[in-house]
Amino acid sequence: MVITAEAALVSLQQGQISAVELLQLYLERIKQREPLVGAWETLDLDSALQQAQRCDAAQAAGQPLAPLHGIPIGIKDTFATRDFPTNWGTPIHAGQQLGYDAAVVERLRAAGAIILGKTVTTEYAIARPNKTRNPHNLEHTPGASSSGSAAAVADGMVPVAIGTQMVGSILRPAAYCGILGFKPSFGTISRYGLMPSCRELDHVGIFAHTVADIQRTLKVLAATDPRDPDCYGTLAPSSPNPTPPKLALMLEPHASWLESEAKAALLDTATALTAAGAIITEIGLPPEFTTHFEQINVLAAASMAANHGADYDRCADQMSPKLRQVIEEGRRISATAYAHARQAAVNYTLHLSNLWRDVDAILTPVTTGPAPHGLENTGSPIFCALWTLCGLPAIAIPVRTASNGLPLAIQLVAARLRDFDLLALTDWVMGCLSTHPLSNYANCHLY
């Protein structure tokens, strides 16, 4: 059975379990499953044990428990960590010792979390997949690029893990692995110490099984940080849940990409939520939105070329063909094309801002279907890209299993800075789906 962070904290506070005993439960799971799933790039069990012992000593001394006291957490291997190598998913930086903690790691440590290890990422968080497999079926991809973080949470190796998203690298793996994946509003969580991909697009996000665990972790991580010039860290306080919630059902502009089971899962979810009282209106987008995927690729490729072109110049032979192609294409992008893509993002955001007067969230696909077979094809992020480009908070929510037994998910998107409202709505949606006959939501989980 999955042990959530919230449940673990209650047990820790009541003295029903120690931090060391809690850690040992997760380590036993890792011992059993890590050889099969491959979620971890680096683990330091001795260090984790020492961290847990310090948590127990602090509690025994009567110190107040920190918000994440004794909770094991996985960190994507694109964040700097003072006590682990940071490899960026490439042999070019294998064993890289950065000697400091990223802002995310600093805040988690200060909140009492146990940094269990670094989770697997794809090459430079954009290209060649590494060893991680989908816990639901080891012959299928877990998605990318936050592969290890999603798989570790889905398989019960940790209750919470941290990932990143430049296009769809939180939402897609969460959907494929049957867990919650939350991408907050742009600028909510500091990227100091994160491998640079694209300043305009990089988001830090959270994987967990429950909304409560995401809310708790977000409250720890959302903060201003002068070391990240785009980080303001301030979110609107949660407002009372609208009754009934008003949702915009959006299949376009890429409805033709949807596989039949994914489309049915979305429409059945809309039916279930309508039965629970939601007011749902189907909407479309104007033609100019059809190019948003091209615009995000312009920003991503140009930025990857700028940030990692030096590695290409000295070590191109150690890069995958896909990564070389991204950097080569990025170097050909003109300043005019880059500026056009940035302006397109502004235009999309302004258009979408008109929606929030009438709806609380957008209900939309998150993936084209269940996780593809094999490890090379990590699936398409086409249903995630627009929300990344516009910096809007979005969450992947598992709703049922496909005929092949793999999870299917939907996505909710809200207005910028309304992250806590989105999470509250997600909790309501999950409650509706867990009891509605149109959904086999409960069957998404491994336990």
N, C-alpha and C positions, 0 to 999 in steps of 0.2 A: 504494500500500500504506500502511496506517495505521502511523505511527511512534508507538509508545507512549512514555510518559515514562520507563519503566524502560529500554527499549532506547536511547533518546536519551541517557540518563545514562551508560550503559556506553560509548557512542561518544564522549561528551564526555570522560569520564575517561581513555579510552585515546588521546585526541588524534586520533581519526579524523574528527572534525567539530568546528568551533568553534560557540560559541553564536550568533554572527552568521550562520553558514551554516545552522544549524538554523532560526533565525528566518526566514531567507529562503525556506526550503522551505515553511513555513506561510504566509508572505505571498504566495507565488506561488499557493498553493491558494486563498487568500482572493480574490486578484485574479481568478481564474477563476470562482469559484463564488458569491461574496457577492452580485453583482448578481442572481442567480437565487434564492438561498436567503434572504437578508436576515436573517442571524443577529445582526448587530451593530448596536447603537444608536450607539456611538462607538468609533472606532479612532484611535490616535495612533501612526503608524508610526515617526515620528522618535524619539519617546520610547522605543518598544520597541527601536529600534536602539541607542540610547544605553545602555539597560539591558543589552542583549546585549554591547555593547562593554565595559561595566564587568565583566561576568561573565568575559569572556575575559582582561581585564587582571588580574583577581584570580587566575585560574588560572595565568597566565604568571608571576605574582609568587610562585607556590608556595603560595598560600593553600589550606587545605582546602576541598573543594567542599561547598557547602551541600546539604541534602537535595533541593531542587528547583532546583539550579543550572542556569540557562539554559532552564528549561522554560516555554514560553508558556502562559498560562492566561487564560481568559475569566471575567469577573465579572458576575453578573446586575446589571442596572441598578436595583437596590433597595438596594445597598450604597454607603455613602459612600466616595468616593475623592478624595484631595486634588488630583489632577491631571486628573480627568475630571468633567464635569457628571453629576449624578445625577437623572434625569428621572422616575423612578417610573412610566414608561409613560404619562404624561399630559401634555397641553400646559399644564396648570395649573402644573407644576413644570419646564417645559422650560428647560434651561440652568442649573438650580439648582446653585450652587457651594457645597458644604458645607465645603470647606476642611480636611478631615481624612480619615484612612483609618479604615474600619471595622476591627474586630478581625481579621476574616478576612483583609483586605487587608494589614494590618500583619504578620501571621504569614507570609503567603505571600511578601511582599517580604523579610522577614528570612531566609526559607528559600531565597532566591536565585531565586524565580520571576520571570518577566517578565510584568507585567500588560499584556496586549496591548490590552485594551479592555473596554468594557461591552457585555454581551449584552442582546438585546431581552427585555422582559417585557411581559405584558399590563397593561392599565390598573390601577394600584394593585395589581398582582399578583393580581387577582381578577376583572376584568371584561373589557372590550373587547379582543379580540385585535389585535395589531399586524401587522407586515409579514411575519413569519417563515413560511417554508414547509417542508414535510417534505422532507428531501433525497432520500428514496427515491421520491417522486412529488410534484412541486411543486404539484399540484392538491389535495393533502391537508394537513390540519393537522399541525403537529409536536406538538400538545398544549400545555397551559398549566399554570402561568403562566411556568415557566422555559423558555420556547420557544427563545430564542436560544442558551442554554447547551447544551441538548440537541442542537439542530441543528448548532451549531458543532463539537461533538465528533463527532457522527455523520458529518459531511461532511469530517472530517479537517482542519479549520481550526485546531484546537488539540487536544492530547491529553487535557486536563483542563479542566473548567469548573465553576464554583460556582453552585448554585441554592438556592432556598428552597422550603419546603412548609408551607402552612397546612392543606390538606386532601389534595391529591394532585399537587402541582405539581412534584415531582421524579420520582416513580414513573411517572406517566402519560406525560410527554414522553419519558422514557427508553424506555418500552415501545414507543411509537409510532415512535420513531426508531431502534430496534434496537441500543441500547447499554445499558450498565449504569448504573442510577441508584440511588444509595445514600442513604437517609434514616437517619441515625444515631439512637441513643437521644436522647430529649429532654434538653437541657441539656449535651450533649457539646461543642458548638461555640458559642462566644460569638456573640450577636446584637447586640453593641454596634455601632452605626453602621448597623444594618439598618432600613429603613423599617418602622415598627410596623404590624403587622396584628392579631395576637392573641397576647398574652403566653402563654396556655396552650397554644397550638398551633404557633407559629412554630418551624420547624426549619431548619437550614442543612445542605445536602447536596452531594454530589459526583457528577459525570458523568464517565465514562471508558469505555474499551474493555476494560480488564483489571482483575482484582481487585488485582493488584500495584500498579497506579497509584492505585487507591482507598485501599489500605492505606497507601501512602507519604504521600498527601495527608492522610489522616485523622490520622496520627501528627503531622503538622505542626500541624493545626488544633485537635485535641482538647486543651484546656487550660482551667484555671480562669481566670475573669476577674471581678473584683469589680464591673466596670461593667455586667455582666449578672447580676442577682441570682439567676437560675435556672440559671446555668452552673456546673457542678461539674467538668466536663472530665475526670473520671476514669473510665476504662473497665477492666473486668476483663481481665487478661492472657489471651492466647489459650491455650486448653487443648488437649491432644492431640485430634486428630480422633477422634470415636467411630467404632468399626468394628463392625458397620455403623451408619450414622446412622439415627436413628429420626425419622420425619417424620409429622406429622398432615396429612392431606389434607382441606382445608376448602373447600367450595363455597358453603355457606350463610353468611349469611342472605339472599343476593341471587342465588342460582343462576339464577333466572328471567331475570336481566338478561344472562346470558352468550349470546353468539352461538355458533353451532354450531362454527365453526372455532376459536374461543378455548377452548371447552370441550374439544374434541378435542386441542388442543395441551397443555392441562393434564393430561388423562388419559393421553395418550401419554407425556408427561414422567414421570408417576408410574410408568408401565409400564417405561420405560427405566431409571429409577433403581432400581426393584425388581430388574430384571435385573442391575444393577450391585452389588446387595447391600443396598440400603436396606430398612428395615422401615417400611412405610407403612400407617397405619391411618386410615380415613376417620372424621371426627368432625363433630358439629354444634354448634350454640350454642343456648342457651335463648331463649325468645320475647322476653325483654326486649332482646336485642341487635338486634332488627329496627328499633328506633328510634334506633340510634346515629347514623345520617346526619342525622336531625332535630336531635339534640343538638349535633352538631358545627356545624351551620348556625346554631344559636342563639348559640353562643360566637363564631363568626366574624362574624356580622352585628352583634351588639352591640358587639364590639370595633372593627370597622370604623367604626361610627357614632361611638364614643368617640374614636377616633384621627384620623378624617378628617372629622368633622362640621363643623369650621370651614371646610374647603375647600368642602364642600357649601353652606354658608350664603352664601359669597361667590362661588362659581363653579359652581353646579349646572348652569348652561347649557353648561358645557364638559365635563360628565360624560356618560357613556353612560347610556341608560335602565336598563341592568342595574345599574350602580354606584349610581345614584340609588335604585333599588329596594332594594338591599342596605342602604344607609344609612337609608332611611326605615323599613324593617322592623326594623333594629337599634334605632332609637330607640323603637320600640313594645314592645320586649322588657322585661319586668319584672325586677326584681332577683330575685324568686322563681324565675322561669323560668331565669335565668342560673345561680342557685345549684343548681337542680335539674339542669341540664346538667352542671355541674362534678361534682356528686355521682354522676351516671350514669357519667361517665368513671372515677371512682374505683372504682365497682362493677364496671364492665367489666374494669378492670385487675386487680382482686382475683380475679375469676373466672378470667381467663386465666392468672394466676400459678400456678394449680393444674396447668396443662398441662405446665409445664416440668419437673416431676418425672419425666415419662414420655416426653417427646419433646425433640429437639434443635431443631426448627424446625417452622413451619407452612408447608405448600405450598399456595398459594391463587392465584386469579386476580389479575391486576393491572389489567386493563382489560376492558371488555365485548367487545372485538374489536379489529381493526386500526384505524388512524387514520381518522376520518370524512372524507368528501369535503368540500372547501371549507375556508375559514379561519374562518368564524364559529362553527361547532360544534367546540369543542376536546375533546369527549368527556366522559364521566362519570368522576368520581373515586370512585365508590361503593365500589370494592374497595380503596381506599387509606385511606379516612377512619378506619376503626376503629383502625388502627395508629398514625395520627397522634394521634387522641384519647387513646390509651393511652400514647403516648410510646415505642413499641417500635421497635427497629431493623428496617428492611425494605429489601429490594433487588429491583429489577426486573431480570429476566434474559431476554434474547432467546433464543427456542428454535426458531423456524422462521418461514417466510414464509407468508402467507395466499395464497389463490388469485389475489388481485389483486396479488401481489408485495410487499405491505407486511409489515413485521415483526409477529410475535406474540410475546408474552412471558408469563412466569409470575412469581410473587412468592414470596420466602422471607421469613419473619418469625421473629425470635428473642426470647428473654427480654431484658428491659432490661439494658443494660450488657454484653451478650454480643456486642457488635458485631464484635470480631475473630474470634470463633468463627463468626459468621454469614458473614463474608467467607471464612474458610477453607472452610466448607461450600459456599459459592457456587463457589469454585474447583474443588472436587471435582465438583459438579453440572455445571459447564461442560465439564469433562474427560469426564464420562460422555456428555453429549449430543453432543459433537463426534465421537464414534465410533459412536454408536448409529444403526441404520437407521431408527428411528421418527422421528428428528429431522433436519430439514435446517437445523440451527442455523447452519452455516457460511454459508448463503445469505442470512442476515439482513444481512450487511455489504455495504457499497458497493464494496469493493475485492477 
